[in-house]
Amino acid sequence: MRVIVDGYNLIRNSPHLSRIDREDLEAGRRELLRRLSEYRRRKGHQVLVVFDAAEAPYPSRRQERIGGVSVTFSRRGETADEVIKGLASAGREGVVVITSDRDLAAFAERQGSSAISVEEFERRIMSFPDSPGKEQEEPDYSPKKKKGTARRLPKASRRRQVRLSHL
């Protein structure tokens, strides 16, 4: 699975990361990349973070790899949303866009990718213990009493749920 993250959108919508970002922009980016690197290591997904650098002095996109996470800075005059739209429009199965930008999320869904909000994704990556010694809470597997007739979701919704369950 390929996970595309709207970098500054995630930082600015996260209570913890936004606090770090307000003190030092670079420190906020480093903390985000540290968390995503840990997420990539545990889950094995390909993670790409896109940062907006529309007002940057360099004329072309800048790309680097940090802790196994691909990082892309948009070129001068180009927004991160435009870069993400280009990546999401590839229409490949298994692409998940992480953003709270409704327009960007709707675009990704129309292109056949999945999109989840920054808040939901952060809950998922924050659920990992920081150290290997920490134990996670055991999920409750108590059987649920079924009510009413079964209703099957549309095929596109079922595919989306499967993709998101792998996050």
Secondary structure, DSSP 8 states (H G I E B T S, - for coil): -EEEEEHHHHHHH-HHHHHHHHH-HHHHHHHHHHHHHHHHHHH--EEEEEE--TT-S-SS-EEEEETTEEEEE--TT--HHHHHHHHHTT--TTEEEE---HHHHHHHHHTT-EEE-HHHHHHHHHTS-SSTT--------------S------HHHHHHHHHHHT-
